[in-house]
Amino acid sequence: MTNADSPMPSTVQTDLISEDQAGQRIDNYLLTRLKGAPRTLIYRILRKGEVRVNKGRIKPEYRLRAGDLIRIPPVRLPEADAPVLVGQGILNALEQGILYQSKGLLVVNKPAGLAVHGGSGLNFGVIEALRQLFPGEADQLELVHRLDRDTSGCLMVARKRSMLRHLHAALRGDGPGNGVDKRYLALVRGRWPSQVRKVHAPLAKNNLRSGERMVEVSPEGKESLTEFRVVQRFGDVATLVEARPITGRTHQIRVHARHAGHPIAGDPKYGDDGFSAVIREMGGKRLFLHAVSLDAVLPDGERLQVQAEPGEMWERTLRRLAEE
């Protein structure tokens, strides 16, 4: 019988899940357990049934329970020339961008353009960088949630499994307190009407032939709701809005903004190229979506309330818009 601290298995191994490990998804457990294994490999061995829980096949979204026995097959990874090292500039930016830290949690202001994790051609992301920044905690650090690569702002990273379980429950809406209140700022095309305060439209994922994932409004999609509030108008050219996602679907705010007729500046998938070009000429060379604040109750009853500044490029672009 082995545990999550065992090395990459060269023979079949069996892990016994403890109380502290319970609650996490099997795919996330395997990503931590099989350090360095690409996601494609994890999902392949799950799909083929090579990973078994209590002698049965399971899906990637299966949540582990205390006492579960996991069969892990032999895994061989391609030889790497050297471990990927994150550049000091990115490490410095993340360290300076720490908004909150305790024994159980880190909240960082993620830069735009930096993925939350490696994979799909990316050698590293925020989580790999933080594991390098805090080497003594490399096995404990786990993403609580995700942000799109080009979205900046508040990102929670758990330092303890108990914190991860607590915040996952809060994000699902079945934990103590009032869940997690996440607010975003977005710069959208045109004049957002004050009376449009909610976009309630079901969303469905659609993988294109190129492998690119797109999301679209569809009657067959999952229920999705975003609340919007006008923060500042820039004539009829653009509006700065606050978006509060009530559900947590992939690309939800971006697709709902487009569905309302006001796509987000700098969005290569769901945006308007002409509008994005206007904003880019003003110096806005990014996706204008920023996770500005988080509000949640922590396990000890403390209220987590953090805010993240969107950065100089964002502020400079808004000043230019205001001057037009």
C-alpha contacts under 8 A as a table, 3 or more apart, distances in Angstrom:
res1	aa1	res2	aa2	distance
1	M	13	Q	7.17
1	M	14	T	5.43
1	M	15	D	5.84
1	M	16	L	6.74
2	T	6	S	6.42
2	T	13	Q	6.89
2	T	14	T	5.94
2	T	15	D	4.87
2	T	16	L	6.80
3	N	6	S	5.76
3	N	14	T	7.95
3	N	15	D	5.07
3	N	16	L	6.39
3	N	17	I	7.62
4	A	15	D	7.21
4	A	32	T	7.69
4	A	33	R	5.17
5	D	33	R	7.05
6	S	9	P	7.74
6	S	33	R	7.60
7	P	34	L	7.63
8	M	33	R	7.83
8	M	34	L	5.78
8	M	35	K	7.34
8	M	74	P	7.94
8	M	75	V	6.74
8	M	76	R	7.98
9	P	12	V	6.74
9	P	13	Q	6.67
9	P	72	I	7.58
9	P	73	P	7.15
9	P	74	P	5.12
9	P	75	V	5.91
10	S	73	P	7.99
10	S	74	P	4.64
10	S	75	V	6.16
10	S	76	R	7.25
11	T	73	P	6.59
11	T	74	P	4.67
11	T	75	V	7.99
12	V	71	R	6.95
12	V	72	I	5.74
12	V	73	P	4.62
12	V	74	P	5.36
13	Q	71	R	5.89
13	Q	72	I	5.21
13	Q	73	P	6.59
13	Q	74	P	7.75
14	T	69	L	6.38
14	T	70	I	5.32
14	T	71	R	4.65
14	T	72	I	6.05
15	D	69	L	5.66
15	D	70	I	5.02
15	D	71	R	6.70
15	D	72	I	7.59
16	L	66	A	7.98
16	L	67	G	6.04
16	L	68	D	5.88
16	L	69	L	4.87
16	L	70	I	6.55
17	I	21	Q	5.95
17	I	22	A	6.57
17	I	64	L	7.37
17	I	65	R	6.82
17	I	66	A	5.15
17	I	67	G	5.22
17	I	68	D	5.30
17	I	69	L	6.56
17	I	70	I	7.77
18	S	21	Q	5.24
18	S	22	A	6.36
18	S	65	R	7.90
18	S	66	A	4.96
18	S	67	G	6.27
19	E	22	A	5.28
19	E	65	R	7.47
19	E	66	A	4.84
19	E	67	G	7.79
20	D	66	A	7.92
20	D	161	R	6.28
20	D	162	S	6.52
21	Q	24	Q	6.84
21	Q	64	L	7.55
21	Q	65	R	7.87
21	Q	66	A	7.23
21	Q	161	R	6.62
22	A	63	R	7.43
22	A	64	L	5.04
22	A	65	R	4.67
22	A	66	A	5.28
23	G	63	R	5.39
23	G	64	L	5.28
23	G	65	R	6.19
23	G	165	R	6.16
24	Q	28	N	6.81
24	Q	29	Y	6.60
24	Q	63	R	5.29
24	Q	64	L	5.74
24	Q	165	R	7.07
25	R	28	N	5.36
25	R	29	Y	6.21
25	R	60	P	6.88
25	R	61	E	5.45
25	R	62	Y	5.44
25	R	63	R	4.31
25	R	64	L	6.15
26	I	29	Y	4.96
26	I	30	L	6.17
26	I	59	K	7.99
26	I	60	P	5.77
26	I	61	E	6.48
26	I	62	Y	5.70
26	I	63	R	6.02
26	I	64	L	6.30
27	D	30	L	5.19
27	D	31	L	6.25
27	D	42	I	6.78
27	D	43	Y	7.29
27	D	60	P	5.10
27	D	61	E	6.90
28	N	31	L	5.05
28	N	32	T	6.40
29	Y	32	T	5.30
29	Y	33	R	5.97
30	L	33	R	4.74
30	L	34	L	5.60
30	L	42	I	6.85
31	L	34	L	5.42
31	L	35	K	6.26
31	L	36	G	7.77
31	L	37	A	6.69
31	L	38	P	7.86
31	L	39	R	7.21
31	L	42	I	7.01
32	T	35	K	5.61
32	T	139	D	7.30
34	L	37	A	5.65
36	G	77	L	7.89
37	A	41	L	6.49
37	A	42	I	6.95
37	A	77	L	6.76
38	P	41	L	5.44
38	P	42	I	6.61
38	P	119	G	6.59
39	R	42	I	4.98
39	R	43	Y	6.20
39	R	119	G	7.04
40	T	43	Y	5.35
40	T	44	R	6.06
41	L	44	R	4.99
41	L	45	I	6.29
42	I	45	I	5.57
42	I	46	L	6.35
43	Y	46	L	5.00
43	Y	47	R	5.92
43	Y	60	P	7.12
44	R	47	R	5.06
44	R	48	K	6.11
45	I	48	K	5.19
45	I	49	G	6.19
45	I	50	E	5.13
45	I	51	V	6.12
46	L	49	G	5.21
46	L	50	E	6.11
46	L	51	V	5.46
46	L	57	R	7.88
46	L	58	I	7.25
46	L	59	K	6.87
46	L	60	P	6.71
47	R	50	E	7.72
47	R	59	K	7.45
48	K	51	V	7.92
49	G	52	R	6.42
49	G	57	R	5.44
49	G	58	I	7.48
50	E	71	R	7.76
50	E	72	I	7.19
50	E	73	P	6.10
51	V	57	R	7.00
51	V	58	I	7.87
51	V	70	I	6.99
51	V	71	R	5.42
51	V	72	I	5.31
51	V	73	P	6.47
52	R	55	K	5.21
52	R	56	G	5.14
52	R	57	R	5.09
52	R	58	I	6.69
52	R	70	I	5.66
52	R	71	R	4.96
52	R	72	I	7.23
53	V	56	G	5.29
53	V	57	R	6.48
53	V	58	I	6.75
53	V	68	D	6.45
53	V	69	L	5.56
53	V	70	I	4.58
53	V	71	R	6.36
54	N	68	D	6.10
54	N	69	L	5.09
54	N	70	I	6.44
54	N	71	R	7.94
55	K	69	L	7.80
55	K	70	I	7.84
55	K	71	R	7.47
58	I	62	Y	6.37
59	K	62	Y	5.54
64	L	68	D	6.74
65	R	68	D	5.66
80	A	83	P	6.95
84	V	123	N	6.80
84	V	124	F	7.50
85	L	132	Q	7.79
86	V	90	I	6.94
86	V	91	L	6.97
86	V	124	F	7.29
86	V	128	E	7.91
86	V	129	A	5.91
86	V	132	Q	7.48
87	G	90	I	5.64
87	G	91	L	6.49
88	Q	91	L	4.93
88	Q	92	N	5.97
89	G	92	N	5.15
89	G	93	A	6.20
90	I	93	A	5.03
90	I	94	L	6.20
90	I	129	A	7.72
91	L	94	L	5.26
91	L	95	E	6.10
91	L	129	A	6.41
91	L	130	L	7.57
91	L	133	L	6.62
92	N	95	E	5.08
92	N	96	Q	6.03
93	A	96	Q	5.20
93	A	97	G	5.94
94	L	97	G	4.80
94	L	98	I	6.39
94	L	108	V	6.75
94	L	109	N	7.24
94	L	110	K	7.07
94	L	130	L	7.77
95	E	98	I	5.56
95	E	133	L	7.97
97	G	108	V	5.41
97	G	109	N	4.96
97	G	110	K	7.25
98	I	101	Q	7.21
98	I	106	L	7.10
98	I	107	V	5.93
98	I	108	V	4.29
98	I	109	N	6.29
99	L	106	L	7.67
99	L	107	V	5.43
99	L	108	V	5.35
99	L	109	N	6.62
99	L	306	V	6.76
99	L	307	Q	7.60
99	L	308	A	7.33
100	Y	105	L	7.66
100	Y	106	L	5.70
100	Y	107	V	5.04
100	Y	108	V	7.11
100	Y	306	V	7.29
101	Q	104	G	7.72
101	Q	105	L	5.60
101	Q	106	L	4.50
101	Q	107	V	6.45
102	S	105	L	5.27
102	S	106	L	6.62
103	K	159	R	6.74
103	K	160	K	7.77
104	G	158	A	5.97
104	G	159	R	4.61
104	G	160	K	5.08
104	G	163	M	5.93
105	L	156	M	7.11
105	L	157	V	5.93
105	L	158	A	4.61
105	L	159	R	5.18
105	L	160	K	7.31
105	L	163	M	7.05
106	L	156	M	5.89
106	L	157	V	5.10
106	L	158	A	6.27
106	L	159	R	7.08
107	V	154	C	6.35
107	V	155	L	5.45
107	V	156	M	4.52
107	V	157	V	6.16
108	V	153	G	7.43
108	V	154	C	5.73
108	V	155	L	5.37
108	V	156	M	6.68
108	V	157	V	7.94
109	N	152	S	6.87
109	N	153	G	4.55
109	N	154	C	4.89
109	N	155	L	6.38
109	N	308	A	5.95
109	N	309	E	7.92
110	K	114	L	7.24
110	K	126	V	7.60
110	K	151	T	7.99
110	K	152	S	5.10
110	K	153	G	4.97
110	K	154	C	6.39
110	K	155	L	6.39
111	P	114	L	5.94
111	P	151	T	7.59
111	P	152	S	4.98
111	P	153	G	6.79
112	A	149	R	6.55
112	A	150	D	4.65
112	A	151	T	5.19
112	A	152	S	4.48
112	A	153	G	7.93
112	A	286	R	7.28
112	A	287	L	7.65
113	G	149	R	5.29
113	G	150	D	4.48
113	G	151	T	7.20
113	G	152	S	7.83
114	L	125	G	6.20
114	L	126	V	6.92
114	L	149	R	5.35
114	L	150	D	6.82
115	A	118	G	6.95
115	A	124	F	7.68
115	A	125	G	4.81
115	A	126	V	6.34
115	A	147	L	7.83
115	A	148	D	6.90
115	A	149	R	4.21
115	A	150	D	7.53
116	V	125	G	4.81
116	V	126	V	4.61
116	V	127	I	6.12
116	V	143	L	7.98
116	V	146	R	6.48
116	V	147	L	6.72
116	V	148	D	7.61
116	V	149	R	6.66
117	H	124	F	5.84
117	H	125	G	3.88
117	H	126	V	5.68
117	H	127	I	5.55
117	H	128	E	6.55
118	G	121	G	7.62
118	G	122	L	4.91
118	G	123	N	5.15
118	G	124	F	3.96
118	G	125	G	4.83
118	G	128	E	7.27
119	G	122	L	4.91
119	G	123	N	6.41
119	G	124	F	7.22
122	L	125	G	7.45
124	F	127	I	7.76
124	F	128	E	5.61
124	F	129	A	6.98
125	G	128	E	5.50
125	G	129	A	6.22
126	V	129	A	5.08
126	V	130	L	6.10
127	I	130	L	5.12
127	I	131	R	6.17
127	I	141	L	7.39
127	I	142	E	7.08
127	I	143	L	6.85
127	I	157	V	7.93
128	E	131	R	5.09
128	E	132	Q	6.34
129	A	132	Q	5.10
129	A	133	L	6.14
130	L	133	L	4.73
130	L	134	F	5.91
130	L	138	A	7.88
130	L	141	L	7.84
131	R	134	F	5.11
131	R	135	P	5.43
131	R	137	E	6.69
131	R	138	A	4.49
131	R	139	D	7.92
131	R	141	L	6.80
132	Q	135	P	5.20
132	Q	138	A	7.19
134	F	137	E	5.58
134	F	138	A	6.43
135	P	138	A	5.10
136	G	139	D	7.99
137	E	140	Q	5.30
137	E	141	L	6.18
137	E	159	R	7.31
138	A	141	L	5.74
140	Q	158	A	7.60
140	Q	159	R	5.44
140	Q	160	K	5.99
140	Q	161	R	7.21
141	L	157	V	6.47
141	L	158	A	5.63
141	L	159	R	4.80
141	L	160	K	7.16
142	E	157	V	5.55
142	E	158	A	5.26
142	E	159	R	6.78
142	E	164	L	7.51
143	L	146	R	7.01
143	L	156	M	6.47
143	L	157	V	4.59
143	L	158	A	6.27
144	V	155	L	7.91
144	V	156	M	5.50
144	V	157	V	5.35
144	V	158	A	6.11
144	V	164	L	6.05
144	V	167	L	6.93
144	V	168	H	6.77
145	H	155	L	7.17
145	H	156	M	6.65
145	H	157	V	7.84
146	R	155	L	7.14
147	L	151	T	6.14
147	L	152	S	7.51
147	L	155	L	7.23
148	D	151	T	5.18
148	D	251	H	7.68
149	R	152	S	7.84
150	D	286	R	7.19
150	D	287	L	5.89
150	D	289	L	7.99
151	T	287	L	6.52
151	T	288	F	7.49
151	T	289	L	5.41
151	T	290	H	5.66
151	T	291	A	7.37
152	S	289	L	6.80
152	S	290	H	4.81
152	S	291	A	6.11
152	S	310	P	7.13
153	G	290	H	5.25
153	G	291	A	4.28
153	G	292	V	5.78
153	G	293	S	7.87
153	G	308	A	5.81
153	G	309	E	7.51
153	G	310	P	6.83
154	C	291	A	5.35
154	C	292	V	6.36
154	C	293	S	6.36
154	C	294	L	6.89
154	C	306	V	7.81
154	C	307	Q	7.23
154	C	308	A	6.17
158	A	161	R	7.09
158	A	163	M	5.99
158	A	164	L	5.40
159	R	163	M	7.24
159	R	164	L	7.82
160	K	163	M	5.33
160	K	164	L	6.43
161	R	164	L	4.98
161	R	165	R	6.24
162	S	165	R	5.22
162	S	166	H	6.20
163	M	166	H	5.05
163	M	167	L	6.15
163	M	298	L	7.83
163	M	299	P	7.08
164	L	167	L	5.37
164	L	168	H	6.04
165	R	168	H	5.17
165	R	169	A	6.21
166	H	169	A	5.28
166	H	170	A	6.32
166	H	175	G	6.89
166	H	298	L	7.58
166	H	299	P	6.62
167	L	170	A	4.81
167	L	171	L	6.05
167	L	175	G	7.78
167	L	180	V	7.92
167	L	298	L	7.67
168	H	171	L	5.06
168	H	172	R	6.27
169	A	172	R	5.09
169	A	173	G	6.25
169	A	174	D	5.44
169	A	175	G	4.75
169	A	179	G	7.93
170	A	173	G	4.92
170	A	174	D	5.88
170	A	175	G	4.47
170	A	176	P	6.82
170	A	177	G	7.72
170	A	178	N	7.50
170	A	179	G	4.29
170	A	180	V	5.91
170	A	296	A	7.89
171	L	174	D	7.75
171	L	175	G	7.87
171	L	179	G	5.75
171	L	180	V	5.65
172	R	175	G	7.48
172	R	179	G	7.44
173	G	178	N	7.33
173	G	179	G	5.12
173	G	180	V	7.84
174	D	179	G	7.41
175	G	178	N	7.78
175	G	179	G	6.50
176	P	179	G	7.06
176	P	297	V	7.42
177	G	296	A	7.48
177	G	297	V	5.81
178	N	181	D	7.90
178	N	296	A	7.30
178	N	297	V	7.58
179	G	296	A	6.25
179	G	297	V	7.48
180	V	294	L	6.95
180	V	295	D	5.78
180	V	296	A	4.76
180	V	297	V	7.71
181	D	244	R	7.64
181	D	294	L	5.73
181	D	295	D	4.99
181	D	296	A	6.44
182	K	244	R	6.10
182	K	245	P	6.99
182	K	291	A	7.25
182	K	292	V	7.88
182	K	293	S	5.92
182	K	294	L	4.87
182	K	295	D	6.68
183	R	242	E	6.65
183	R	243	A	5.78
183	R	244	R	4.84
183	R	245	P	7.39
183	R	291	A	5.99
183	R	292	V	5.78
183	R	293	S	5.27
183	R	294	L	6.67
184	Y	242	E	5.54
184	Y	243	A	5.02
184	Y	244	R	6.37
184	Y	289	L	6.76
184	Y	290	H	5.32
184	Y	291	A	4.28
184	Y	292	V	5.09
184	Y	293	S	6.98
185	L	240	L	6.91
185	L	241	V	5.78
185	L	242	E	4.67
185	L	243	A	6.19
185	L	288	F	7.73
185	L	289	L	5.77
185	L	290	H	5.17
185	L	291	A	6.51
185	L	292	V	6.28
186	A	240	L	5.75
186	A	241	V	5.40
186	A	242	E	6.41
186	A	243	A	7.18
186	A	264	I	6.47
186	A	265	A	8.00
186	A	288	F	5.48
186	A	289	L	4.58
186	A	290	H	6.52
187	L	238	A	6.69
187	L	239	T	5.73
187	L	240	L	4.52
187	L	241	V	6.39
187	L	264	I	5.68
187	L	265	A	5.90
187	L	288	F	5.52
187	L	289	L	7.02
188	V	192	W	7.87
188	V	238	A	5.54
188	V	239	T	5.37
188	V	240	L	6.36
188	V	241	V	7.36
188	V	257	A	7.54
188	V	262	H	5.39
188	V	263	P	5.39
188	V	264	I	4.31
188	V	265	A	5.72
189	R	192	W	7.95
189	R	237	V	6.26
189	R	238	A	4.61
189	R	239	T	6.52
189	R	262	H	4.84
189	R	263	P	5.69
189	R	264	I	6.41
189	R	265	A	6.82
189	R	275	F	6.53
190	G	236	D	5.09
190	G	237	V	4.73
190	G	238	A	4.40
190	G	239	T	6.26
190	G	262	H	6.31
191	R	233	R	6.89
191	R	234	F	7.88
191	R	235	G	7.12
191	R	236	D	5.02
191	R	237	V	6.74
191	R	238	A	5.90
191	R	239	T	5.73
191	R	262	H	7.98
192	W	196	V	7.47
192	W	230	V	7.09
192	W	238	A	7.97
192	W	239	T	6.12
192	W	262	H	6.99
193	P	196	V	5.57
194	S	197	R	6.92
194	S	229	R	7.41
194	S	230	V	6.52
196	V	199	V	7.57
196	V	228	F	7.27
197	R	227	E	5.62
197	R	228	F	4.85
197	R	229	R	6.07
198	K	225	L	7.05
198	K	226	T	5.72
198	K	227	E	4.40
198	K	228	F	5.81
199	V	225	L	5.82
199	V	226	T	5.37
199	V	227	E	6.47
199	V	228	F	7.76
199	V	256	H	6.25
199	V	260	A	7.15
200	H	223	E	7.65
200	H	224	S	5.88
200	H	225	L	4.50
200	H	226	T	6.58
201	A	217	V	6.24
201	A	218	S	7.70
201	A	223	E	6.67
201	A	224	S	5.58
201	A	225	L	6.53
201	A	256	H	7.31
202	P	217	V	5.60
202	P	218	S	5.75
202	P	219	P	6.15
202	P	220	E	7.31
202	P	221	G	4.81
202	P	222	K	4.96
202	P	223	E	4.44
202	P	224	S	5.01
202	P	225	L	7.93
203	L	215	V	6.47
203	L	216	E	5.54
203	L	217	V	4.62
203	L	218	S	5.66
203	L	219	P	7.85
203	L	220	E	7.81
203	L	221	G	4.43
203	L	222	K	5.29
203	L	223	E	6.69
203	L	224	S	6.32
203	L	249	R	7.44
203	L	252	Q	7.60
204	A	215	V	5.58
204	A	216	E	5.53
204	A	217	V	6.33
204	A	218	S	5.97
204	A	220	E	6.91
204	A	221	G	4.15
204	A	222	K	6.32
205	K	213	R	6.88
205	K	214	M	5.90
205	K	215	V	4.45
205	K	216	E	6.55
205	K	221	G	7.79
205	K	250	T	7.97
206	N	213	R	5.93
206	N	214	M	5.19
206	N	215	V	5.78
206	N	216	E	7.34
207	N	210	S	7.92
207	N	211	G	5.81
207	N	212	E	5.72
207	N	213	R	4.54
207	N	214	M	6.06
208	L	211	G	5.27
208	L	212	E	5.41
208	L	213	R	6.37
208	L	214	M	7.25
209	R	212	E	7.34
214	M	269	K	7.68
215	V	250	T	7.26
215	V	251	H	6.83
215	V	255	V	7.05
216	E	255	V	6.78
217	V	221	G	6.99
217	V	255	V	7.57
217	V	259	H	7.62
218	S	221	G	5.10
223	E	247	T	7.75
224	S	246	I	7.49
224	S	247	T	5.52
224	S	248	G	7.57
224	S	249	R	6.87
224	S	252	Q	7.43
225	L	245	P	6.33
225	L	246	I	5.47
225	L	247	T	5.75
226	T	243	A	6.61
226	T	244	R	5.63
226	T	245	P	4.39
226	T	246	I	5.59
226	T	247	T	7.20
226	T	252	Q	7.74
226	T	253	I	6.81
226	T	256	H	7.27
227	E	243	A	5.68
227	E	244	R	5.03
227	E	245	P	6.32
227	E	246	I	7.22
228	F	241	V	6.46
228	F	242	E	5.60
228	F	243	A	4.61
228	F	244	R	6.40
229	R	241	V	5.49
229	R	242	E	5.10
229	R	243	A	6.62
230	V	233	R	7.49
230	V	239	T	7.13
230	V	240	L	6.36
230	V	241	V	4.54
230	V	242	E	6.40
231	V	239	T	7.57
231	V	240	L	5.44
231	V	241	V	5.10
231	V	242	E	6.43
232	Q	239	T	5.88
232	Q	240	L	5.04
232	Q	241	V	6.98
233	R	236	D	7.64
233	R	238	A	6.33
233	R	239	T	4.45
233	R	240	L	6.19
234	F	237	V	5.88
234	F	238	A	5.20
234	F	239	T	5.80
234	F	240	L	7.98
234	F	321	L	6.39
234	F	322	A	6.00
235	G	238	A	6.74
235	G	239	T	7.98
236	D	239	T	7.93
243	A	253	I	7.10
245	P	248	G	6.36
245	P	252	Q	7.50
245	P	253	I	6.94
248	G	252	Q	6.98
249	R	252	Q	5.14
251	H	254	R	5.42
251	H	255	V	6.14
252	Q	255	V	5.37
252	Q	256	H	5.99
253	I	256	H	5.14
253	I	257	A	5.94
254	R	257	A	5.31
254	R	258	R	6.44
254	R	263	P	6.97
254	R	264	I	6.53
254	R	267	D	7.86
254	R	270	Y	6.60
255	V	258	R	5.18
255	V	259	H	6.05
255	V	263	P	7.83
255	V	270	Y	6.46
256	H	259	H	4.86
256	H	260	A	6.18
257	A	260	A	5.19
257	A	261	G	6.58
257	A	262	H	5.31
257	A	263	P	5.18
257	A	264	I	6.74
258	R	261	G	5.01
258	R	262	H	5.10
258	R	263	P	4.13
258	R	264	I	7.25
258	R	270	Y	6.56
258	R	271	G	7.02
259	H	262	H	7.34
259	H	263	P	7.79
260	A	263	P	7.87
263	P	267	D	7.69
263	P	270	Y	6.67
263	P	271	G	4.94
263	P	272	D	6.35
264	I	267	D	5.83
264	I	270	Y	7.66
264	I	271	G	5.65
264	I	272	D	7.72
264	I	287	L	7.38
264	I	288	F	6.41
264	I	289	L	7.36
265	A	271	G	6.43
265	A	272	D	7.34
265	A	275	F	6.57
265	A	276	S	4.90
265	A	279	I	6.86
265	A	286	R	7.92
265	A	287	L	6.03
265	A	288	F	5.49
266	G	271	G	6.64
266	G	273	D	7.86
266	G	276	S	4.88
266	G	277	A	7.90
266	G	279	I	7.69
266	G	280	R	7.63
266	G	284	G	7.83
266	G	285	K	6.98
266	G	286	R	5.45
266	G	287	L	4.22
266	G	288	F	6.16
267	D	270	Y	5.72
267	D	271	G	4.50
267	D	272	D	7.44
267	D	276	S	7.41
267	D	286	R	8.00
267	D	287	L	5.36
267	D	288	F	7.64
268	P	271	G	5.81
268	P	273	D	7.71
271	G	276	S	7.32
272	D	275	F	5.43
272	D	276	S	6.09
273	D	276	S	5.07
273	D	277	A	6.05
274	G	277	A	5.12
274	G	278	V	6.47
275	F	278	V	5.17
275	F	279	I	6.48
276	S	279	I	5.17
276	S	280	R	6.00
277	A	280	R	4.92
277	A	281	E	6.17
278	V	281	E	5.28
278	V	282	M	6.76
279	I	282	M	5.17
279	I	283	G	6.75
279	I	284	G	5.33
279	I	285	K	7.64
279	I	317	T	7.37
280	R	283	G	5.07
280	R	284	G	4.41
280	R	285	K	5.09
280	R	286	R	7.89
281	E	284	G	6.99
282	M	317	T	5.81
282	M	320	R	6.43
282	M	321	L	7.62
283	G	313	M	6.99
283	G	316	R	7.58
283	G	317	T	5.88
284	G	313	M	6.32
284	G	314	W	6.61
284	G	317	T	5.54
285	K	313	M	7.94
288	F	314	W	7.51
290	H	310	P	6.33
291	A	308	A	7.35
292	V	307	Q	5.50
292	V	308	A	5.05
292	V	309	E	6.77
292	V	310	P	7.26
293	S	305	Q	7.33
293	S	306	V	5.54
293	S	307	Q	4.31
293	S	308	A	6.26
294	L	304	L	7.27
294	L	305	Q	5.69
294	L	306	V	5.43
294	L	307	Q	6.68
295	D	303	R	7.12
295	D	304	L	5.43
295	D	305	Q	4.58
295	D	306	V	6.79
296	A	303	R	5.83
296	A	304	L	5.10
296	A	305	Q	6.78
297	V	301	G	5.82
297	V	302	E	5.82
297	V	303	R	4.58
297	V	304	L	5.92
298	L	301	G	5.32
298	L	302	E	5.29
298	L	303	R	6.13
298	L	304	L	6.61
299	P	302	E	7.28
310	P	314	W	6.09
310	P	315	E	7.39
311	G	314	W	5.59
311	G	315	E	6.43
312	E	315	E	5.10
312	E	316	R	5.86
313	M	316	R	5.19
313	M	317	T	6.13
314	W	317	T	5.31
314	W	318	L	6.39
315	E	318	L	5.20
315	E	319	R	6.26
316	R	319	R	5.11
316	R	320	R	6.33
317	T	320	R	5.08
317	T	321	L	6.25
318	L	321	L	4.97
318	L	322	A	6.15
319	R	322	A	5.09
319	R	323	E	6.36
320	R	323	E	5.18
320	R	324	E	6.56
321	L	324	E	5.35
